[in-house]
């Protein structure tokens, strides 16, 4: 008999796993088990299929091949594979940012049905940052000018991307010396793919430096643009309460979930489900109303701005359908497992794809564009309502009641809570009431017990007076565990508890979706500038306890390159190269004044991070 507590710390997940087994439904954990043992060459980064002379592998024990057919050794092979992960991750987040810039442009042209400018102040400030602001110009025209300027960041007209200038001078000087300032978002991804073609860049150090430049084009380019433009179009988040876990689903309502990463889709879905006419139509089908909930980062986007509840994170996306009450899941792109199609067949759930970049076999495709998104959203919602009558009562089980969580901590919201200045935060850090801050980010991975890595790490950090900022799937884990409500201050150390009590905030702050890691960068840059130090001097760290995606590799690179020590819970595929492993774990300190550590045990990971923060405080002459 399986003990489902070995798979997840969450009761709702455990109950749905039991139901999945009874219903004969395969889940991600079942498929992970069937893949064992996974390929050792791939885990070490010692396999290559870049060209048709291969696929090649290198024997880590030195008894078999030590070079690929082209002559690539372990260093080259691992570096090329890692660089391509960074390129794919950077492309994913940056393409998300590009989609939002295109919407902004069409808003400026008056061609985006249902979309508008909701944060005029941020639009104005960004226009000034991009040097395109003009007096006596309409909001629409300003949006168009800013969008065009941002589009140039994706190309090769500039010497450097614009928002890289938000970094402190000392960090920019270091990047200039290392020649890793990104010149264009798309340019760096294209160059990485070119360099990793067989017979181009065969120096592992050179490949890794280009990987850094590529990642910075995401962190200070595509992702940062994505966050800023989302705020302009959909509104800058402010702190508010919402709810989280499978208990947010309602047995007497039409349940519609949005899943993916692009708020362009979810914004129009929200508009449709809140329309009184659609609610009235749902009642004609026997439902009490329409219940919208989120999954993964599209859910985070809606929760941050609309307080729409979150049903779950990455490893909950199959389990949510097993409740038997989900009429429709509307997906856009990223982190959408192909298996959702098979699970949906076991229940009455309908899946709808909306992006031309992300299509699924046997799934109805209703393509969204800024010009037609509103109309298409209404079409999907009507079909979802019609599907309510197909629900099978004998398959229904909602295992938990929802729990409260606090969301909406944009950079602006954090500054507002501090009275408009970083000085109170700086004073709290200097006094030791807050020892430091850690960004706990990333996805879920069945290699790590679901949500255990996130929750246990956050608990131990906050009890040691370390403020935590979370993004992506980590938000759901922390929210379900009760760590993102003001009452969670009781779990914090005395200093952090005092600060949380005075500001009315939790010790773990919901900062947004995974694109919104850029918010953490903005805060880190602002702190460094205020203190006239480099980011690497600050008592900061990053952690991705349960990461799985190529996006996470890109994030890890740009966080480290910014000077922030980063702890991973899952080993990246680099152990096949002794040189690259030593560089990642130690040598990068000599280059970027930050490095990586890998520790799957969140308790041990917390000890590593706490010690790191102590060392940074000592170097700054602060009490520990």
PADOSE-266928 format. One line per 3 residues: number of its first residue (from 1); their letters; for each residue x, y, z of C-alpha. Coordinates in nm, 2 decimals, padded with zeros to 4 digits. Layout:
NUM) a) X:Y:Z  ...;
//
This chain:
1) xxx) 00.00:00.00:00.00  00.12:00.35:-00.09  00.17:00.60:00.19;
4) xxx) 00.06:00.92:00.01  00.22:01.12:00.29  00.55:01.03:00.12;
7) xxx) 00.44:01.22:-00.19  00.31:01.55:-00.04  00.27:01.73:00.29;
10) xxx) -00.07:01.86:00.18  -00.38:01.69:00.30  -00.58:01.79:-00.01;
13) xxx) -00.31:01.64:-00.23  -00.29:01.32:-00.02  -00.67:01.27:-00.05;
16) xxx) -00.68:01.33:-00.42  -00.39:01.08:-00.47  -00.60:00.82:-00.29;
19) xxx) -00.90:00.90:-00.50  -00.68:00.89:-00.82  -00.57:00.54:-00.73;
22) xxx) -00.93:00.43:-00.66  -01.05:00.59:-00.99  -00.76:00.43:-01.19;
25) xxx) -00.61:00.77:-01.28  -00.23:00.80:-01.34  -00.06:01.10:-01.19;
28) xxx) 00.28:01.26:-01.22  00.41:01.06:-00.92  00.31:00.73:-01.10;
31) xxx) 00.50:00.83:-01.41  00.80:00.94:-01.21  00.81:00.60:-01.05;
34) xxx) 00.79:00.42:-01.38  01.09:00.62:-01.51  01.32:00.49:-01.24;
37) xxx) 01.61:00.45:-01.27  01.64:00.77:-01.47  01.93:00.81:-01.72;
40) xxx) 02.25:00.86:-01.53  02.43:01.02:-01.83  02.15:01.28:-01.86;
43) xxx) 02.15:01.35:-01.48  02.52:01.43:-01.50  02.49:01.64:-01.81;
46) xxx) 02.71:01.38:-02.00  02.47:01.31:-02.29  02.45:01.51:-02.61;
49) xxx) 02.21:01.50:-02.91  02.29:01.84:-03.06  02.40:01.69:-03.40;
52) xxx) 02.33:01.37:-03.60  02.68:01.23:-03.55  02.54:01.14:-03.20;
55) xxx) 02.37:01.09:-02.97  02.69:01.08:-02.76  02.77:01.02:-02.40;
58) xxx) 03.08:01.03:-02.18  03.15:00.76:-01.93  03.18:00.93:-01.58;
61) xxx) 03.39:00.63:-01.46  03.65:00.68:-01.73  03.62:00.33:-01.87;
64) xxx) 03.41:00.42:-02.18  03.41:00.71:-02.42  03.56:01.03:-02.29;
67) xxx) 03.47:01.24:-02.59  03.18:01.27:-02.82  03.21:01.20:-03.19;
70) xxx) 03.30:01.57:-03.25  03.56:01.56:-02.98  03.36:01.74:-02.71;
73) xxx) 03.48:01.65:-02.36  03.28:01.65:-02.04  03.33:02.03:-01.98;
76) xxx) 03.21:02.12:-02.33  02.92:01.88:-02.32  02.79:01.99:-01.97;
79) xxx) 02.84:02.36:-02.06  02.65:02.33:-02.39  02.36:02.15:-02.22;
82) xxx) 02.34:02.40:-01.94  02.36:02.70:-02.17  02.08:02.56:-02.38;
85) xxx) 01.87:02.53:-02.06  01.94:02.89:-01.98  01.84:02.99:-02.34;
88) xxx) 01.51:02.80:-02.33  01.43:02.94:-01.98  01.51:03.30:-02.08;
91) xxx) 01.32:03.26:-02.41  01.01:03.14:-02.22  00.99:03.43:-01.97;
94) xxx) 01.10:03.69:-02.23  00.85:03.58:-02.49  00.59:03.62:-02.21;
97) xxx) 00.71:03.97:-02.17  00.70:04.03:-02.55  00.33:03.92:-02.56;
100) xxx) 00.25:04.18:-02.30  00.44:04.46:-02.48  00.24:04.37:-02.79;
103) xxx) -00.09:04.41:-02.59  00.04:04.75:-02.46  00.11:04.86:-02.82;
106) xxx) -00.24:04.76:-02.93  -00.39:04.94:-02.63  -00.21:05.24:-02.75;
109) xxx) -00.35:05.19:-03.10  -00.70:05.14:-02.97  -00.72:04.79:-03.09;
112) xxx) -00.72:04.58:-02.77  -01.08:04.50:-02.68  -01.14:04.50:-02.31;
115) xxx) -00.79:04.61:-02.21  -00.69:04.95:-02.07  -00.42:05.14:-01.88;
118) xxx) -00.48:05.09:-01.51  -00.16:05.24:-01.37  -00.09:05.57:-01.54;
121) xxx) 00.18:05.66:-01.29  00.38:05.35:-01.37  00.33:05.41:-01.74;
124) xxx) 00.46:05.77:-01.70  00.76:05.66:-01.49  00.86:05.39:-01.73;
127) xxx) 00.83:05.62:-02.02  01.07:05.86:-01.85  01.30:05.57:-01.78;
130) xxx) 01.30:05.48:-02.15  01.34:05.85:-02.24  01.02:05.86:-02.44;
133) xxx) 00.80:06.08:-02.21  00.64:06.39:-02.36  00.42:06.65:-02.20;
136) xxx) 00.07:06.71:-02.34  00.05:06.36:-02.49  -00.25:06.12:-02.45;
139) xxx) -00.22:05.81:-02.24  -00.28:05.60:-02.54  -00.01:05.76:-02.74;
142) xxx) 00.23:05.73:-02.45  00.15:05.36:-02.42  00.23:05.32:-02.79;
145) xxx) 00.56:05.51:-02.76  00.67:05.30:-02.46  00.58:04.98:-02.62;
148) xxx) 00.78:05.06:-02.93  01.08:05.16:-02.71  01.05:04.83:-02.52;
151) xxx) 01.03:04.64:-02.85  01.38:04.77:-02.93  01.51:04.60:-02.61;
154) xxx) 01.43:04.27:-02.78  01.64:04.34:-03.09  01.99:04.47:-03.17;
157) xxx) 01.96:04.85:-03.20  02.09:04.92:-02.85  02.42:04.87:-02.69;
160) xxx) 02.24:04.74:-02.37  01.89:04.68:-02.25  01.73:04.97:-02.07;
163) xxx) 01.64:04.83:-01.73  01.99:04.69:-01.67  02.06:05.04:-01.54;
166) xxx) 01.85:04.97:-01.23  02.14:04.77:-01.10  02.38:04.95:-00.87;
169) xxx) 02.69:05.10:-01.02  02.93:04.85:-00.87  02.74:04.56:-01.02;
172) xxx) 02.72:04.72:-01.36  03.10:04.79:-01.35  03.16:04.42:-01.27;
175) xxx) 02.93:04.31:-01.56  03.11:04.55:-01.80  03.45:04.41:-01.70;
178) xxx) 03.32:04.05:-01.76  03.14:04.16:-02.09  02.81:04.01:-01.98;
181) xxx) 02.59:04.32:-02.02  02.30:04.20:-02.23  02.27:04.39:-02.56;
184) xxx) 01.93:04.26:-02.67  01.69:04.01:-02.52  01.64:03.80:-02.84;
187) xxx) 02.00:03.86:-02.94  02.14:03.69:-02.64  01.92:03.38:-02.67;
190) xxx) 02.00:03.35:-03.04  02.37:03.39:-02.97  02.36:03.12:-02.70;
193) xxx) 02.20:02.88:-02.95  02.46:02.97:-03.21  02.75:02.92:-02.97;
196) xxx) 02.62:02.58:-02.86  02.59:02.45:-03.22  02.86:02.19:-03.28;
199) xxx) 03.19:02.35:-03.38  03.13:02.70:-03.24  03.22:02.79:-02.88;
202) xxx) 03.42:02.51:-02.73  03.55:02.69:-02.42  03.33:02.60:-02.12;
205) xxx) 03.41:02.93:-01.94  03.31:03.13:-02.25  02.99:02.93:-02.28;
208) xxx) 02.90:02.99:-01.91  02.97:03.37:-01.94  02.73:03.39:-02.24;
211) xxx) 02.48:03.19:-02.03  02.50:03.46:-01.76  02.45:03.74:-02.02;
214) xxx) 02.16:03.55:-02.16  02.00:03.51:-01.82  02.05:03.88:-01.74;
217) xxx) 01.86:03.96:-02.06  01.57:03.78:-01.90  01.60:03.90:-01.54;
220) xxx) 01.65:04.27:-01.63  01.49:04.24:-01.97  01.20:04.01:-02.06;
223) xxx) 01.08:03.92:-01.71  01.12:04.27:-01.57  00.94:04.42:-01.87;
226) xxx) 00.67:04.15:-01.83  00.61:04.25:-01.47  00.61:04.62:-01.53;
229) xxx) 00.37:04.60:-01.83  00.14:04.37:-01.65  00.11:04.63:-01.37;
232) xxx) 00.04:04.91:-01.63  -00.23:04.71:-01.80  -00.39:04.51:-01.52;
235) xxx) -00.30:04.73:-01.22  -00.02:04.73:-00.97  -00.10:04.48:-00.69;
238) xxx) -00.18:04.59:-00.34  -00.20:04.37:-00.02  -00.53:04.20:00.02;
241) xxx) -00.67:03.87:00.15  -00.77:03.57:-00.05  -00.79:03.19:-00.01;
244) xxx) -00.60:02.89:-00.12  -00.61:02.50:-00.16  -00.87:02.27:-00.32;
247) xxx) -01.13:02.39:-00.08  -01.17:02.70:-00.29  -01.37:02.49:-00.53;
250) xxx) -01.75:02.50:-00.48  -01.98:02.20:-00.53  -02.28:02.42:-00.61;
253) xxx) -02.10:02.64:-00.86  -01.96:02.62:-01.21  -01.59:02.58:-01.14;
256) xxx) -01.36:02.73:-01.40  -00.98:02.73:-01.36  -00.72:02.93:-01.54;
259) xxx) -00.37:02.78:-01.57  -00.04:02.89:-01.72  00.14:03.23:-01.70;
262) xxx) -00.02:03.49:-01.92  -00.26:03.74:-01.76  -00.37:03.85:-02.10;
265) xxx) -00.60:03.55:-02.11  -00.70:03.54:-01.74  -00.80:03.90:-01.74;
268) xxx) -01.07:03.85:-02.00  -01.18:03.53:-01.84  -01.23:03.72:-01.51;
271) xxx) -01.43:03.98:-01.70  -01.66:03.71:-01.85  -01.73:03.52:-01.52;
274) xxx) -01.82:03.83:-01.33  -02.07:03.94:-01.59  -02.42:03.93:-01.44;
277) xxx) -02.56:03.79:-01.76  -02.32:03.49:-01.75  -02.40:03.43:-01.38;
280) xxx) -02.77:03.44:-01.46  -02.71:03.19:-01.74  -02.52:02.96:-01.49;
283) xxx) -02.83:02.96:-01.27  -03.05:02.84:-01.55  -02.83:02.53:-01.55;
286) xxx) -02.88:02.46:-01.18  -02.57:02.62:-01.05  -02.56:02.89:-00.78;
289) xxx) -02.31:03.09:-00.97  -01.96:03.08:-01.13  -01.65:03.02:-00.93;
292) xxx) -01.31:03.12:-01.08  -00.99:02.99:-00.94  -00.63:02.98:-01.04;
295) xxx) -00.35:02.73:-01.09  00.02:02.81:-01.11  00.13:03.16:-01.22;
298) xxx) -00.18:03.27:-01.41  -00.35:03.21:-01.07  -00.09:03.42:-00.90;
301) xxx) -00.15:03.70:-01.14  -00.53:03.70:-01.07  -00.48:03.65:-00.70;
304) xxx) -00.24:03.95:-00.68  -00.48:04.19:-00.85  -00.83:04.04:-00.81;
307) xxx) -00.80:03.83:-00.50  -00.92:03.53:-00.70  -00.85:03.21:-00.49;
310) xxx) -00.57:02.97:-00.58  -00.66:02.60:-00.62  -00.30:02.47:-00.64;
313) xxx) 00.05:02.48:-00.78  00.23:02.27:-01.04  00.19:01.93:-00.88;
316) xxx) -00.18:02.00:-00.80  -00.28:02.06:-01.16  -00.38:01.70:-01.23;
319) xxx) -00.53:01.65:-00.88  -00.77:01.94:-00.91  -00.97:01.76:-01.18;
322) xxx) -01.00:01.45:-00.96  -01.23:01.65:-00.73  -01.49:01.59:-01.00;
325) xxx) -01.62:01.95:-00.98  -01.41:02.13:-01.24  -01.61:02.22:-01.55;
328) xxx) -01.33:02.38:-01.74  -00.96:02.45:-01.73  -00.85:02.73:-01.96;
331) xxx) -00.47:02.72:-02.03  -00.23:02.96:-02.20  00.13:02.85:-02.18;
334) xxx) 00.42:02.71:-01.96  00.41:02.44:-01.70  00.09:02.27:-01.85;
337) xxx) 00.15:01.90:-01.83  00.03:01.71:-02.14  -00.11:01.45:-01.90;
340) xxx) -00.40:01.69:-01.82  -00.57:01.58:-02.14  -00.57:01.22:-02.02;
343) xxx) -00.69:01.30:-01.67  -00.97:01.52:-01.81  -01.10:01.22:-02.00;
346) xxx) -01.17:01.04:-01.67  -01.40:01.32:-01.55  -01.63:01.57:-01.72;
349) xxx) -01.37:01.85:-01.73  -01.32:02.04:-02.06  -00.98:02.18:-02.15;
352) xxx) -00.94:02.49:-02.37  -00.61:02.60:-02.51  -00.58:02.97:-02.61;
355) xxx) -00.23:03.04:-02.74  -00.09:02.96:-03.08  00.23:02.86:-02.90;
358) xxx) 00.07:02.60:-02.68  -00.16:02.35:-02.85  -00.26:02.01:-02.72;
361) xxx) -00.40:01.71:-02.90  -00.78:01.65:-02.85  -00.82:01.98:-02.67;
364) xxx) -01.05:02.26:-02.81  -00.84:02.55:-02.93  -00.99:02.90:-02.89;
367) xxx) -00.71:03.13:-02.99  -00.69:03.46:-02.80  -00.56:03.79:-02.94;
370) xxx) -00.59:04.14:-02.80  -00.85:04.22:-03.06  -01.08:03.92:-02.99;
373) xxx) -00.99:03.80:-02.64  -01.30:03.94:-02.47  -01.53:03.77:-02.73;
376) xxx) -01.35:03.44:-02.71  -01.36:03.44:-02.32  -01.73:03.47:-02.33;
379) xxx) -01.75:03.18:-02.58  -01.55:02.95:-02.35  -01.73:03.05:-02.03;
382) xxx) -02.07:02.96:-02.19  -01.94:02.62:-02.29  -01.81:02.57:-01.94;
385) xxx) -02.15:02.66:-01.79  -02.32:02.41:-02.03  -02.08:02.14:-01.90;
388) xxx) -02.21:02.18:-01.54  -02.50:01.94:-01.62  -02.25:01.67:-01.72;
391) xxx) -02.10:01.65:-01.37  -02.12:01.30:-01.21  -02.21:01.34:-00.84;
394) xxx) -02.06:01.00:-00.75  -01.72:01.13:-00.85  -01.73:01.45:-00.65;
397) xxx) -01.50:01.50:-00.35  -01.37:01.83:-00.22  -01.13:01.72:00.06;
400) xxx) -01.07:02.04:00.26  -01.19:02.39:00.35  -01.01:02.68:00.21;
403) xxx) -00.75:02.87:00.42  -00.68:03.24:00.41  -00.37:03.39:00.26;
406) xxx) -00.24:03.74:00.20  -00.12:03.85:-00.14  -00.03:04.16:-00.34;
409) xxx) 00.32:04.26:-00.22  00.44:04.45:-00.53  00.75:04.67:-00.48;
412) xxx) 00.52:04.97:-00.46  00.30:04.80:-00.19  00.61:04.71:00.01;
415) xxx) 00.73:05.08:00.00  00.38:05.20:00.10  00.39:04.96:00.40;
418) xxx) 00.72:05.12:00.49  00.59:05.47:00.46  00.72:05.54:00.12;
421) xxx) 01.09:05.48:00.19  01.33:05.18:00.24  01.47:05.35:00.55;
424) xxx) 01.26:05.16:00.80  01.36:04.83:00.64  01.73:04.93:00.64;
427) xxx) 01.70:05.04:01.00  01.54:04.71:01.10  01.83:04.52:00.92;
430) xxx) 02.09:04.73:01.09  01.94:04.68:01.43  01.91:04.30:01.37;
433) xxx) 01.54:04.29:01.40  01.55:04.16:01.04  01.87:03.96:00.99;
436) xxx) 01.83:03.95:00.62  01.59:03.85:00.34  01.56:03.54:00.12;
439) xxx) 01.36:03.49:-00.20  01.21:03.14:-00.19  01.09:03.07:-00.54;
442) xxx) 01.02:02.81:-00.80  00.81:02.52:-00.89  00.74:02.16:-00.76;
445) xxx) 00.93:01.85:-00.86  00.82:01.49:-00.77  01.19:01.43:-00.67;
448) xxx) 01.11:01.64:-00.36  00.81:01.58:-00.14  00.55:01.82:-00.26;
451) xxx) 00.56:02.15:-00.08  00.79:02.01:00.19  01.10:02.19:00.06;
454) xxx) 00.93:02.53:00.04  00.74:02.51:00.37  01.01:02.38:00.60;
457) xxx) 01.27:02.62:00.46  01.04:02.92:00.51  00.95:02.81:00.86;
460) xxx) 01.31:02.79:00.97  01.41:03.12:00.80  01.13:03.33:00.96;
463) xxx) 01.20:03.18:01.30  01.55:03.31:01.26  01.43:03.67:01.19;
466) xxx) 01.48:03.64:00.81  01.21:03.80:00.60  01.10:03.57:00.31;
469) xxx) 00.97:03.68:-00.03  00.80:03.41:-00.24  00.70:03.38:-00.61;
472) xxx) 00.54:03.12:-00.82  00.44:02.78:-00.68  00.62:02.86:-00.35;
475) xxx) 00.33:03.10:-00.28  00.08:02.83:-00.28  00.29:02.61:-00.06;
478) xxx) 00.34:02.89:00.19  -00.02:03.00:00.18  -00.16:02.65:00.24;
481) xxx) 00.07:02.62:00.54  -00.06:02.94:00.69  00.27:03.12:00.65;
484) xxx) 00.13:03.42:00.45  -00.12:03.57:00.69  -00.04:03.83:00.95;
487) xxx) -00.10:03.58:01.23  00.20:03.38:01.10  00.41:03.64:01.29;
490) xxx) 00.38:03.41:01.59  00.61:03.16:01.40  00.87:03.43:01.35;
493) xxx) 01.16:03.53:01.56  01.12:03.82:01.81  01.26:04.08:01.58;
496) xxx) 01.08:03.99:01.27  00.76:03.94:01.47  00.79:04.30:01.60;
499) xxx) 00.82:04.43:01.24  00.53:04.22:01.11  00.31:04.33:01.40;
502) xxx) 00.39:04.70:01.34  00.33:04.68:00.97  00.04:04.43:00.97;
505) xxx) 00.22:04.19:00.73  00.31:03.82:00.73  00.68:03.71:00.77;
508) xxx) 00.65:03.55:00.42  00.54:03.79:00.15  00.36:03.69:-00.17;
511) xxx) 00.55:03.89:-00.43  00.38:03.74:-00.75  00.43:03.49:-01.03;
514) xxx) 00.76:03.35:-01.14  00.81:03.64:-01.38  00.78:03.86:-01.08;
517) xxx) 01.12:03.75:-00.94  01.21:04.08:-01.11  01.04:04.25:-00.82;
520) xxx) 01.29:04.09:-00.58  01.57:04.22:-00.81  01.43:04.57:-00.80;
523) xxx) 01.42:04.57:-00.42  01.77:04.43:-00.40  01.90:04.69:-00.64;
526) xxx) 01.73:04.97:-00.45  01.87:04.85:-00.11  02.22:04.84:-00.26;
529) xxx) 02.19:05.19:-00.41  02.05:05.33:-00.08  02.35:05.19:00.11;
532) xxx) 02.60:05.26:-00.16  02.72:04.90:-00.17  02.70:04.61:-00.42;
535) xxx) 02.41:04.36:-00.40  02.67:04.10:-00.31  02.74:04.29:00.02;
538) xxx) 02.38:04.26:00.14  02.25:03.98:00.38  02.04:03.83:00.10;
541) xxx) 02.00:03.48:-00.05  01.79:03.30:-00.30  01.64:02.95:-00.28;
544) xxx) 01.46:02.72:-00.52  01.39:02.41:-00.31  01.17:02.22:-00.56;
547) xxx) 01.27:02.36:-00.90  01.22:02.16:-01.22  01.20:02.39:-01.53;
550) xxx) 01.45:02.55:-01.76  01.31:02.89:-01.65  01.44:02.81:-01.31;
553) xxx) 01.79:02.76:-01.45  01.77:03.11:-01.61  01.64:03.26:-01.29;
556) xxx) 01.92:03.09:-01.08  02.18:03.23:-01.32  02.06:03.59:-01.31;
559) xxx) 02.01:03.59:-00.94  02.36:03.46:-00.88  02.50:03.70:-01.14;
562) xxx) 02.33:03.98:-00.95  02.54:03.89:-00.65  02.29:03.68:-00.45;
565) xxx) 02.40:03.34:-00.31  02.15:03.08:-00.43  02.06:02.74:-00.28;
568) xxx) 01.90:02.48:-00.50  01.70:02.17:-00.38  01.76:01.97:-00.69;
571) xxx) 02.10:01.92:-00.85  02.13:02.06:-01.20  02.28:01.84:-01.47;
574) xxx) 02.65:01.95:-01.41  02.81:01.68:-01.20  02.97:01.52:-01.51;
577) xxx) 03.21:01.81:-01.52  03.44:01.85:-01.22  03.55:02.19:-01.35;
580) xxx) 03.19:02.33:-01.39  03.08:02.18:-01.06  03.36:02.34:-00.87;
583) xxx) 03.30:02.67:-01.05  02.93:02.67:-00.96  02.98:02.58:-00.60;
586) xxx) 03.30:02.78:-00.53  03.47:02.95:-00.82  03.18:03.19:-00.91;
589) xxx) 03.25:03.37:-00.58  03.58:03.49:-00.73  03.40:03.62:-01.04;
592) xxx) 03.05:03.73:-00.94  03.09:03.74:-00.56  02.81:03.48:-00.53;
595) xxx) 02.77:03.11:-00.60  02.54:02.82:-00.58  02.48:02.55:-00.32;
598) xxx) 02.28:02.23:-00.36  02.09:02.09:-00.06  01.77:01.89:-00.10;
601) xxx) 01.70:01.88:00.28  01.53:02.21:00.35  01.64:02.21:00.72;
604) xxx) 02.01:02.18:00.62  01.95:02.43:00.34  01.82:02.68:00.60;
607) xxx) 02.14:02.63:00.81  02.35:02.71:00.50  02.15:03.02:00.43;
610) xxx) 02.15:03.14:00.79  02.53:03.10:00.81  02.57:03.30:00.49;
613) xxx) 02.35:03.58:00.61  02.55:03.59:00.94  02.88:03.62:00.74;
616) xxx) 02.73:03.91:00.53  02.62:04.09:00.85  02.97:04.05:01.01;
619) xxx) 03.13:04.19:00.69  02.90:04.50:00.71  02.98:04.54:01.08;
622) xxx) 02.62:04.46:01.19  02.52:04.26:01.50  02.44:03.89:01.44;
//
